[in-house]
Amino acid sequence: MTQRDTIKHKALAYVRDEHRSMAAVVHALEFLAKRIVDGSTPDMTLLGAIVHYLTQFSERLHHPAEDKYLFAP
């Protein structure tokens, strides 16, 4: 494996890990939404934290990382 291949592999692994983390948070949001639809009282603190994470993480960390490690090369 060349150095360039190693860099590509690390960059893709990094972004894949971030996508996996975001998927877990989206799964929690789906679970919370289902409970709300089923009549449970919504946990607004949790809902707010999920929305905050998804919006802030995407814009401040994830998209810049994609730009730096995937799109720039």
LINNOR-V732462 format. One line per field, one symbol per residue. ss: DSSP state (H for helix, E for strand, C for the rest). psi: psi as a letter, one per 40 degrees, with the letter a starting at -180 (. if undefined). burial: + if it has 9 or more other ideal C-beta (glycine too) atoms within 8 Angstrom, else -. A space follows every 50 residues. Layout:
BEGIN
ss = ???
psi = ???
burial = ???
END
This chain:
BEGIN
ss = CCHHHHHHHHHHHHHHHHHHHHHHHHHHHHHHHHHHHCCCCCCHHHHHHH HHHHHHHHHHHHHHHHHHHHHCC
psi = hidddddddddddddddddddddddddddddddddddeeihigddddddd dddddddddddddddddddddd.
burial = -----++++-++-++--+---+--++-++--+--++---------++--+ +-++--++---+--+++-++---
END
